[in-house]
């Protein structure tokens, strides 16, 4: 029996080496989803019975760090079931192979070329950052931030009068969920009950922004602080400046023009405007104001922010700020009649522009197709469906309240979109249609030129 198991293990290892990095990521995340689904099916982990499709929906939503749910996490699963959900979005947040590769490095063994190819494809690292340093930064920064978040959440929940054991578990669960921008909550109404609790709002914002800015930015800033001679990469600068500008843009619009926010008084008005914008951009998926009450004009702003997302190699979804930057650079160069495509004086390689335009077209097409399929099979409002589809593909998790109202086909569409959103649209395309192994990155990055 042991000999047969060894033979099967060797065959599987050879099979994985024959796959492209994109295919390895595809099957890796698919395995996470299926294992999570099978575990959630076990009656021992549930308080009440739920349909198998809903368990699959939750498993996919957790691995993709989306946060859309068709059933209540707290009412459906007991502690062990909730722990499984938490483990799934933790794995989904730090990425496929990240933890196992970190363990290999911790035992002083070198990672293989196969590991490096998959990790470089998933995280799309610039040339200035080594994979070993990057991976250590990912795991250590994740542990530090999630531990800090859990401590702060515990203090906040205790101040709200929550029992100690409940506060401990809620703190750990919500800290990991927030940093991974998973958007899962043990509260059925999310954080709408804490709209005036500035401390909780700040904790969530701190964790979500830290996770969504991306491990590239965190690693780069860490190296810059540690080594004064190290220069921040052009990619890091683009991500940071783009994030700040978009966050300011969204917060301003929500503050002045969203009726459900303008009705609030004092600091709560600004904090609510900032929080909803931050939630959409970082794709954390928490809300302190009911998105179902948002005006249609502000829904468009929210959909735009979910569409863009934040940073590659972070926990957020969307087409990424770097892709948006490349698209804007292309438009600018065409309008000026320039042969070269530049941004802030840096020339963007043509290969990167091809990747950016491909991601932009493919991502937009999926939103249109997903919207059509759900509209065709469900009797729901169009603006609610567009919002739901954008939230699913962007792995955001904010909803206008229609997720549980979707029919079976509609739920399958959302499951499909959430999985693609976590994998990356180009990674998914290359995994399905590419005829041979490729080292193309799944997200557009602007390389450093003459830095």
C-alpha positions as a printed Julia matrix, in Angstrom:
451×3 Matrix{Float64}:
   0.0    0.0     0.0
   2.85   2.37    0.92
   4.65   1.6    -2.36
   1.53   2.38   -4.4
   1.09   5.66   -2.51
   4.68   6.64   -3.27
   4.18   5.86   -6.95
   1.01   7.94   -7.08
   2.8   10.82   -5.32
   5.64  10.7    -7.85
   3.21  10.61  -10.77
   1.32  13.58   -9.35
   4.59  15.49   -8.86
   5.58  14.83  -12.47
   2.12  15.86  -13.64
   2.38  19.18  -11.77
   5.78  19.89  -13.3
   4.25  19.34  -16.73
   1.64  22.03  -16.09
   2.27  25.68  -16.77
   2.49  28.01  -13.72
  -1.01  29.28  -14.56
  -2.41  25.75  -14.63
  -0.76  24.99  -11.29
  -2.44  28.02   -9.77
  -5.78  27.06  -11.32
  -5.73  23.5    -9.97
  -4.22  24.62   -6.65
  -7.01  27.06   -5.84
  -9.59  24.62   -7.22
  -8.27  21.99   -4.8
  -8.66  24.44   -1.9
 -12.28  25.08   -2.92
 -13.16  21.4    -3.28
 -11.53  20.36    0.0
 -13.28  23.22    1.8
 -16.58  22.28    0.18
 -16.28  18.64    1.26
 -15.42  19.65    4.84
 -18.36  22.05    5.07
 -20.67  19.27    3.87
 -19.93  17.27    7.04
 -23.0   17.63    9.35
 -20.71  17.7    12.39
 -19.59  21.23   11.45
 -23.06  22.72   10.96
 -25.79  23.97   13.26
 -28.52  23.56   10.67
 -28.83  21.85    7.31
 -27.96  23.86    4.18
 -28.05  22.86    0.49
 -24.8   21.56   -1.01
 -24.68  24.43   -3.51
 -24.63  26.94   -0.66
 -21.68  25.14    0.95
 -19.85  25.28   -2.39
 -20.72  28.97   -2.69
 -19.28  29.67    0.78
 -16.1   27.64    0.09
 -15.49  29.49   -3.19
 -16.24  32.85   -1.61
 -13.79  32.11    1.22
 -10.91  30.89   -0.97
 -11.43  33.82   -3.34
 -11.58  36.17   -0.29
 -14.81  37.66   -1.62
 -17.26  37.52    1.27
 -20.52  37.13   -0.65
 -22.77  34.68    1.19
 -26.05  32.94    0.47
 -26.42  31.7     4.05
 -25.48  33.13    7.45
 -22.03  32.0     8.59
 -22.92  32.36   12.27
 -26.37  30.74   12.05
 -25.31  27.87    9.74
 -21.91  26.76   11.06
 -20.73  25.93   14.55
 -17.26  26.86   15.83
 -15.54  24.15   13.78
 -17.39  25.12   10.6
 -16.53  28.78   11.16
 -12.9   27.78   11.71
 -12.87  25.95    8.35
 -14.24  29.05    6.63
 -11.56  31.16    8.34
  -8.82  28.73    7.28
 -10.02  28.9     3.68
  -9.89  32.68    3.42
  -6.53  32.71    5.22
  -5.13  30.36    2.59
  -6.8   32.32   -0.17
  -5.43  35.57    1.2
  -1.75  34.66    1.43
  -1.89  32.75   -1.85
  -1.28  29.3    -3.22
   2.0   27.68   -2.08
   3.04  30.71    0.02
   2.84  28.97    3.38
   4.35  25.65    2.28
   7.21  27.41    0.48
   7.86  29.52    3.56
   8.14  26.33    5.63
  10.68  24.97    3.15
  12.75  28.14    3.49
  12.45  27.97    7.3
  14.11  24.55    7.3
  17.07  26.04    5.37
  16.2   24.1     2.25
  16.23  25.89   -1.09
  13.01  26.29   -3.02
  12.9   24.68   -6.44
  12.66  26.41   -9.8
   9.09  25.07  -10.0
   8.17  26.9    -6.78
   9.78  30.11   -8.01
   7.91  30.01  -11.33
   4.51  29.59   -9.68
   5.13  32.21   -6.99
   6.49  34.71   -9.52
   3.41  34.16  -11.67
   0.98  34.55   -8.77
   2.62  37.59   -7.2
   4.1   39.19  -10.35
   7.22  40.52   -8.7
   9.35  43.31  -10.15
  13.01  42.51  -10.78
  14.17  44.55   -7.77
  12.65  42.12   -5.24
  13.96  38.59   -4.61
  11.4   35.84   -4.13
  12.96  34.58   -0.85
  12.9   38.02    0.8
   9.44  38.68   -0.54
   7.96  35.43    0.75
   9.37  35.92    4.25
   7.91  39.43    4.27
   4.48  38.08    3.22
   4.24  35.54    6.05
   5.78  37.66    8.8
   3.84  40.8     7.89
   0.61  38.78    7.73
   1.19  37.26   11.18
   2.13  40.62   12.73
  -0.84  42.51   11.29
  -3.4   39.79   12.04
  -2.13  39.44   15.63
  -2.21  43.21   16.15
  -5.68  43.36   14.59
  -6.99  40.59   16.86
  -5.72  42.4    19.98
  -7.3   45.7    18.93
 -10.57  44.02   17.93
 -10.69  42.27   21.32
 -10.34  45.59   23.13
 -13.03  47.14   20.94
 -15.49  44.25   21.34
 -14.97  44.11   25.12
 -15.68  47.84   25.29
 -18.95  47.06   23.51
 -19.87  44.6    26.28
 -19.23  41.37   24.37
 -18.56  38.25   26.55
 -14.85  37.34   26.8
 -14.86  34.02   24.89
 -17.07  35.43   22.16
 -14.82  38.48   21.93
 -11.69  36.31   21.57
 -13.11  34.26   18.7
 -14.75  37.24   16.98
 -11.48  39.18   17.2
  -9.41  36.44   15.58
 -12.0   35.72   12.9
 -12.56  39.36   11.92
  -8.87  40.27   12.06
  -7.94  37.57    9.55
 -11.02  38.29    7.46
 -10.18  42.0     7.33
  -6.48  41.7     6.53
  -7.2   39.13    3.8
  -9.96  41.48    2.58
 -12.29  38.49    2.76
 -15.32  40.38    4.08
 -16.68  37.46    6.13
 -18.37  38.4     9.38
 -19.97  36.59   12.28
 -22.5   39.43   12.5
 -25.52  38.98   10.24
 -25.79  42.72    9.65
 -22.05  43.16    9.07
 -20.67  46.24   10.81
 -23.69  48.48   10.28
 -24.21  48.44   14.03
 -20.78  50.03   14.51
 -21.17  53.03   12.22
 -20.47  55.39   15.16
 -17.67  53.28   16.66
 -14.59  55.11   15.38
 -12.19  52.63   16.96
 -13.6   49.64   15.05
 -13.79  51.66   11.83
 -10.11  52.57   12.16
  -9.04  48.98   12.94
 -10.8   47.65    9.85
  -9.4   50.43    7.65
  -5.85  49.88    8.91
  -5.92  46.12    8.32
  -7.69  46.29    4.95
  -5.4   48.97    3.53
  -2.32  47.09    4.78
  -3.45  43.92    3.04
  -4.71  45.48   -0.17
  -1.74  47.79   -0.83
   0.1   44.62   -1.67
   3.04  42.66   -0.4
   5.21  44.22   -3.13
   4.69  47.68   -1.64
   5.18  46.45    1.94
   8.38  44.57    1.02
   9.7   47.53   -0.95
   9.01  49.98    1.87
  10.58  47.55    4.35
  13.76  47.33    2.29
  13.76  51.13    1.91
  13.57  51.59    5.69
  16.15  48.89    6.37
  18.62  49.88    3.66
  18.87  53.59    2.99
  20.55  52.92   -0.36
  17.48  51.03   -1.6
  15.22  53.07   -3.88
  11.48  52.55   -4.05
  10.5   50.89   -7.29
   8.47  52.74   -9.89
   5.76  50.1    -9.41
   5.51  50.88   -5.69
   5.22  54.62   -6.35
   2.47  54.11   -8.95
   0.49  51.83   -6.61
   0.81  54.15   -3.6
   0.02  57.42   -5.39
  -2.82  55.84   -7.38
  -4.38  54.36   -4.26
  -4.3   57.67   -2.37
  -5.79  59.62   -5.29
  -8.62  57.15   -5.89
  -9.38  56.92   -2.18
  -9.58  60.71   -1.93
 -11.76  60.86   -5.06
 -14.27  58.3    -3.77
 -14.39  59.69   -0.23
 -15.12  63.2    -1.54
 -18.03  62.04   -3.67
 -19.54  59.9    -0.89
 -19.13  62.71    1.66
 -20.87  65.39   -0.39
 -23.34  63.52   -2.59
 -24.54  60.28   -0.95
 -27.8   61.02    0.98
 -27.42  58.1     3.39
 -24.03  59.54    4.43
 -24.77  63.28    4.29
 -27.55  62.7     6.82
 -24.95  61.64    9.42
 -23.55  64.17   11.87
 -20.03  65.21   12.88
 -17.07  62.86   12.44
 -19.35  59.94   11.59
 -20.14  61.54    8.23
 -16.51  61.71    7.08
 -15.62  58.34    8.59
 -18.59  56.65    6.87
 -17.69  58.23    3.5
 -14.08  57.12    3.89
 -15.02  53.64    5.12
 -17.39  52.75    2.25
 -14.87  54.01   -0.3
 -12.04  52.14    1.39
 -14.15  48.98    1.54
 -14.85  49.09   -2.2
 -11.24  49.86   -3.19
  -9.52  47.41   -0.88
 -12.29  44.87   -1.68
 -12.6   44.09    2.05
 -16.38  44.01    1.6
 -17.45  45.35    5.0
 -19.95  48.19    5.24
 -21.26  50.43    7.99
 -23.94  51.96    5.75
 -26.57  49.97    3.81
 -25.47  49.88    0.15
 -29.04  49.01   -0.74
 -29.95  52.6     0.11
 -27.21  54.17   -2.05
 -28.24  56.49   -4.86
 -27.6   55.22   -8.4
 -24.99  57.92   -9.09
 -22.95  56.8    -6.08
 -23.41  53.15   -7.07
 -21.55  53.96  -10.29
 -18.67  55.44   -8.27
 -18.67  52.37   -6.06
 -18.69  49.98   -9.04
 -15.78  51.94  -10.57
 -13.74  51.59   -7.37
 -14.5   47.85   -7.16
 -13.58  47.51  -10.83
 -10.14  49.08  -10.26
  -9.32  47.48   -6.91
  -5.94  48.2    -5.38
  -2.55  46.58   -5.85
  -1.23  43.45   -7.54
   0.33  40.9    -5.17
  -1.99  42.04   -2.38
  -5.25  40.63   -1.1
  -7.51  42.92   -3.14
  -9.22  42.12   -6.45
 -10.08  44.26   -9.48
  -8.04  45.02  -12.59
  -5.44  46.74  -10.31
  -4.1   50.29  -10.24
  -1.11  49.3   -12.39
  -3.37  48.11  -15.2
  -5.41  51.32  -15.02
  -2.18  53.33  -15.18
  -1.05  51.5   -18.3
  -4.42  52.01  -20.02
  -4.36  55.73  -19.22
  -0.82  55.95  -20.54
  -1.9   54.34  -23.82
  -4.78  56.81  -24.22
  -2.49  59.74  -23.42
   0.16  58.68  -25.96
  -2.48  58.19  -28.7
  -3.98  61.63  -28.08
  -0.53  63.22  -28.2
   0.46  61.25  -31.28
   3.48  59.8   -29.52
   5.05  56.54  -30.68
   6.24  55.63  -27.19
   3.9   54.98  -24.28
   5.21  56.66  -21.13
   3.98  57.45  -17.64
   5.68  60.03  -15.42
   8.61  60.03  -17.81
   9.06  56.24  -17.77
   8.66  54.21  -20.94
   6.35  51.21  -20.55
   7.52  48.07  -22.43
   5.2   46.94  -25.21
   4.86  43.49  -23.66
   3.38  45.05  -20.52
   0.95  47.09  -22.58
  -0.31  43.93  -24.3
  -0.92  42.34  -20.9
  -2.71  45.46  -19.61
  -5.05  45.77  -22.58
  -5.76  42.03  -22.54
  -6.64  42.12  -18.83
  -8.82  45.2   -19.34
 -10.78  43.69  -22.24
 -11.16  40.24  -20.69
 -12.21  41.63  -17.29
 -14.77  43.99  -18.81
 -16.15  41.23  -21.03
 -16.69  38.97  -18.04
 -18.69  41.67  -16.25
 -20.89  42.13  -19.33
 -21.37  38.37  -19.84
 -22.03  37.72  -16.13
 -24.56  40.54  -16.0
 -26.35  39.24  -19.1
 -26.52  35.66  -17.83
 -27.98  36.62  -14.45
 -30.35  39.2   -15.96
 -31.55  36.61  -18.48
 -32.33  34.02  -15.8
 -33.3   36.1   -12.73
 -36.07  38.64  -12.26
 -33.97  41.23  -10.42
 -33.13  44.9   -10.91
 -30.34  45.58  -13.43
 -28.37  47.94  -11.17
 -28.41  45.35   -8.38
 -27.14  42.67  -10.77
 -24.33  44.84  -12.18
 -23.29  45.68   -8.62
 -23.35  41.98   -7.6
 -21.34  40.85  -10.65
 -18.74  43.6   -10.16
 -18.47  42.68   -6.49
 -18.02  38.97   -7.31
 -15.39  39.39  -10.04
 -13.59  42.04   -8.0
 -13.7   39.7    -4.95
 -15.24  42.56   -2.94
 -18.21  40.96   -1.2
 -20.44  44.04   -0.94
 -24.01  43.29   -1.98
 -27.29  45.12   -2.48
 -28.98  42.18   -0.76
 -29.73  39.93   -3.75
 -27.15  37.16   -3.22
 -29.51  34.77   -1.43
 -32.3   35.61   -3.92
 -30.35  34.29   -6.92
 -31.61  31.08   -8.48
 -29.36  28.04   -8.91
 -27.96  29.21  -12.26
 -27.3   32.69  -10.87
 -25.35  31.25   -7.93
 -23.22  29.18  -10.32
 -22.42  32.32  -12.33
 -21.31  34.15   -9.17
 -19.24  31.12   -8.06
 -17.53  31.11  -11.45
 -16.81  34.85  -11.31
 -15.46  34.76   -7.74
 -13.04  31.97   -8.64
 -11.79  33.81  -11.74
 -11.47  37.02   -9.73
  -9.15  35.39   -7.2
  -7.14  33.57   -9.81
  -6.78  36.61  -12.08
  -8.47  36.91  -15.46
  -5.32  36.38  -17.51
  -4.11  33.52  -15.33
  -7.49  31.86  -15.83
  -7.35  32.41  -19.59
  -3.81  31.06  -19.87
  -4.63  28.06  -17.67
  -7.61  27.14  -19.87
  -6.5   28.08  -23.37
  -2.72  28.28  -23.47
  -1.22  25.45  -25.54
   2.18  25.5   -23.9
   3.83  26.66  -20.7
   4.27  30.38  -20.45
   5.93  32.7   -18.01
   3.6   35.64  -18.68
   2.48  37.48  -15.58
  -1.18  37.5   -14.77
  -1.23  41.17  -13.77
   0.27  44.21  -15.45
   3.33  45.65  -13.73
   5.23  48.73  -14.82
   8.89  47.76  -14.67
  11.56  50.05  -13.31
  13.32  51.92  -16.08
  16.66  53.56  -15.32
  16.07  53.68  -11.57
